[in-house]
Amino acid sequence: MKDGPMKKQSWPKKNVDVCIRCATCMAVCPVSRVTSKFPGPKQAGPGAERFRRMGEPSVDDWIDLCIGCHLCDMVCSSGVNISELNLLAKAKYLDEKGRPFRDWLLTHSYLYGWVGSFLSPFVNFLFRNSMIRWVGEAILKIDRRRKLPDYEPSTFRQWFKKHRSQVHQIKEGDHPPFKKKGKEGFEHHFMERKKVGYFYGCYMNTNEVDVGRATVQVLEVNGFEVILPLQKCCGIPMLGNGNFKGARKMACYNVPSLLKTIVSGSDIIFSSTSCGHMIKHEYSHLLSIPRADEVALHLFDIFEFLRNLKELNGLDTHFKELPLKAAYFAPCHLRALGIGLPALEILRLIPGLTLDNIEADCCGMGGTFGFKKEKYEISEEIGRDLAEVIDRLKPEIILSDCEGCRMQIRHLTGLKVSHPIQILRDALLPETKFTL
């Protein structure tokens, strides 16, 4: 399936000549570490870019192996946007070559995800059927060894609509008013609550609804009323597959919608670090979306937001004891945000919770990368180091802020993997009980 190429004047400026060829990026690249098919970020990015011409056909077919982890950007002492160079080259290559229908399916789940939820028992049964997975590999080149994520029977949006109706009943006095006592003993009523927007993301809406549920519950306990701005897919699956045109279309819808929420006086929270990185960084710099930089100033990771709240002495820290041995893995996109590890800081306040930080690089999933037959073994090999560290730590549960990382870790270890906000919710709300 072929998308229209990106116009030449839309391509960001490049800074290849400041590369000093120190090869630091080569040392951290997860792909070149496990396969000789990819020459590494130094050669694929600034090295090859010196010889690329917009009017000439692409010759570097290996560029599609870049996983988009941004690790090379984070270690480059010269400030070269290496992953961006790779992505631009990938887009040009795929514009010329054309994209298979499989890639369209993997990057447009926002169009049919509601069908998966509506027919979840049937769809999930098909996804688990070995014959169907063989057919999917033969026709679509989606590797049969990769478990496709289950759909939930109702979406997050459906849950939220019902939840908000219950909240409004409480506001109108049909039930006793909800109150939350903080450190100083003050009470927050719904009518007095500050509103905060939530960009929940496609995957959470249909496949991991409890992550969104937990996010809303934690924010409400801390005195906020959650609203859902109108939103579409953030566009990162398309961007990761070199489809700038499709990603830009999503961004052009989301930015004006998010701005309306911001102008009304609310910040925007995200629970998916991939979605957050896409909106906060790629919308403005890479896709040149007007006023995207204004959105970025008011966009926060959920734990970054809670950490800021804690610094203002506004975070509810009345946690119940949670005797649990957990390990935390920071996704690549979280590290690329440059905000530290706020989830670790907050979760370590929970009594009884033992929490190790997993010292490993990219998990290898790379969004849609790990589903593709020609890339599955590379994806799994990249994640092997992570799996070995987890095996040494022997945790009862793994925590990670990225849905792709959670999928990959479940696949590699068979352990229970959750979003950190789910653990925080279970420690904060008296009516919830954590179970392995």
Buried (B, 14 or more C-beta within 10 A) or exposed (E): EEBEBBEEEEBBEBBBEEBEEEEBBBBBBBBBBBBEEBBBBBBBBBBBBEEBEEEEEBEBEBBBBBBBBBBBBBBBEBEBBBBBBBBBBBBBBBBEBEBBEBBBBBBBBBEEBBEBBBBBEEBBEBBEEEEBBEBBBEEBBBBBEBEBBBBBEBBBBBBBEEBBEEBEEBBEEEEEEBEBEBEEEEEBEBEEBEEBBBBBBBBBBBBBBBBBBBBBBBBBBBBBBBBBBEBBBBBBBBBBBBBBBBBBBBBBBBBBBBBEBBEEEBBBBBBBBBBBBBBBBBBBBBBBBEBBEBBBEBBBBBBBBBBBBBEEEBBBBEBBEBEBBBBBBBBBBBBBBEBBBBBBBBBEEBEEBBBBEBEBBBBBBBBBBBBBBEBBEBBBBBBEBBBEBBEEBEBEBBBBBBBBBBBBBBBBBEBBBBBBBBBBBBBBBEEBEBEE
